[in-house]
Amino acid sequence: MAVLFEGYTLCGLVPPHNASRLPVQGVEEGRDSDHVVVTDSTRTVTVYKVSDQKPLGSWTVKQGQILTCSAVYNSHTKEYVAVSDSKVIRIWKEDILLDKAFKATVSSDIWKVHCAPGAEPVVLFQRGAVRLLDKLLSAPQQHIEVVLAQDEVIRWSTSIVAKTQQCVIFTTEQKGDYFLYLQRPIHNTLQRYRLEEEEDGLAPLSFSASYRDRNIYLLYMYPNGHVYQSAVSVRDVQADEGVQSLPLPRNLLLALNIGEDLLGAAAAQVLDEAHIAVVGVPHPSAQAGKDFLCIWNTNFQTVQAGKEMAGKMYGQLWMYSNKLFIPHGKTLSVIPYECSKSSLASALGKLRQARTKEPKVPLTVPSWSNILHGENLQPSRTVESRKTRITRRTQSVASVTLDQVLDLSKAAPVDEVLKAVEHFLSKTDLQDLQSSVGQLASVLVSRSLADPGFYASRALAQLVCSQCLCHSVCPELMPLALERNDYYLCQLCLQFFPDIPEAVTCTCLKAFISLSDDSAAMVTLDPDSVSFMETLMERRSGQDGMQNGFSPTSCQDDCSNDLSRKTSAKDTNMSSAQPNLLCPVGLHKAVLLNEVLQTAFSNTFLLPQLKDLTTQQVMLFLQYLQFLFRKYFEADFPELHGLRSPTLNQIMDWVCLLLDANFTVLVMTPEAKALLLNLHKFVASQVRVYSELGKLESSLKELHKMKTKRDINKYSIEVIELF
């Protein structure tokens, strides 16, 4: 049985101005299974850590230059390889700017650079020639032979390691005819096959290849929904045989029902010998016009799993480490999957799951009279374990199916919907919840939007707390919660959703800042986050001395900035820290702002959103961040383990983001002068502290390097000078 798990957004996409271009040129494997290299349609290469959904590095070519193929990662040299303007090969490491990368210009246009796992990078030229990257770089201007005919063009290519030898596979088109080439650069051999023609002269939409059982299997899909597979033997071909067009037999794996129209953008990818993933095709049981990601079992012609994909489909699909990477609309989504061994029972959904065996014979307890008086041992009563009682009670209650809950959610009152959702969540396995929670949330949100009198807040909160839901599955949930002023549900979404767009995060921030303290005090929030803020607000600031390098009275004298030296006495008094620093917002309002601080974001997408904040909102948020900053650096502030709280790095990141996005406005606002000066003084003091700590670290390292002298059991005095 195949399963599609809950997906998430890896990054946002910017649709190219040229309609013929795709938003993503390629997604390639990175340094390990948790890293990928994404190349956009024109100029940028970005490395992402998939589990964190965070970019680790990004490189962009200059204006006027374009990347003409997707970048790859060379695991042998730990370098990235890309091609710009079809002829310039660029090679760089992670800590090098792309402009300073190694460059080599070749004599012929390059189609793509491929790097199979564990193999060396190979370069495929547009006219069909193949070179190992190292041999090409030894003489970049070497002559490149022409393999293809004059009117023959490459449509798709990949690289596979088969039996310890690397093979470059690519398909070409010549006047409506399609050919498959199999080239081994090390042995300098080439095989050419002719693909069978499809009815009505249709051209293939996508190709993918896999290696198993000493054969390379080519999977290709046509606009009429037909998916074919061809097997190519990796045989030893002599170099002087020449290139001959051999016929390539094919087998029809799937004949998908696509309706009356032909497919425009779809793709198929081999997952294992019995399963393939298909994207951009309607689900057999769904309405026409909707695009899905489906996993099909080719042995039994059944759909094992399906997920609707929102937005425009581009006919692209990549698979690495049991994860599918799909660009659609304005996002690049990652959807984990799992395929079990193919069998008839699993295809029909009748495969029995392993269950914990209950004891068949109940435990018995003899009576005390029998033991004392020696009477015949007779069981007096049966003892049920707690688990047995719960199991018996559960079996007595009729189980609720997903269809029943969905029907109730569409028409029943709020109380009945809540009971049905609670019962369904308590009786359903986690694996089934992955595909059911999203449907339940979508139905409840759709009904709430259509009917102003209906709002199942507690049911939606339980679905969010199941951790089987994310923003991309139900994007209308958080806007609905903000519209209904359901700030507790907003807090839960900020805690559990890993893929909240930066625009939605900023919308929550605006709503929380604009919320009055009295209204916020009426909201029920997460107890752990409230306990943290209560403890933080109750702690009194230290009255005297240094607090982690910061002294309110001496900071003004130590600051070396000329602007602060020329500040008037009035501004100095305004910016001086008070013995008891008061929080500028109420308790519950601070709790909600803390949730925003702990939400994942990308600087590139968040900065433009923060520019829409008003000056008053920016100043209030900066004052709150300053309050947190000062409290975190108090010498007597305790570490609160187990309570949900923002980290110091998160606080500093938001301070920098707010200043970067609104610095000009703040400088021109007289009311912000004291706030900016206070932030400047505090940061300057912290810079001095870390500078001194750096010196101390260097001294300790030098001491660690010194050889330990042998103990001679005598009293001695040793002087160590630290420079």
Order of alpha helices (4+ residues) and beta strands (2+ residues): beta-beta-beta-beta-beta-beta-beta-beta-beta-beta-beta-beta-beta-alpha-beta-beta-beta-beta-beta-beta-beta-beta-beta-beta-beta-beta-beta-beta-beta-beta-alpha-beta-alpha-beta-alpha-alpha-alpha-alpha-alpha-alpha-alpha-alpha-alpha-alpha-alpha-alpha-alpha-alpha-alpha-alpha-alpha-alpha
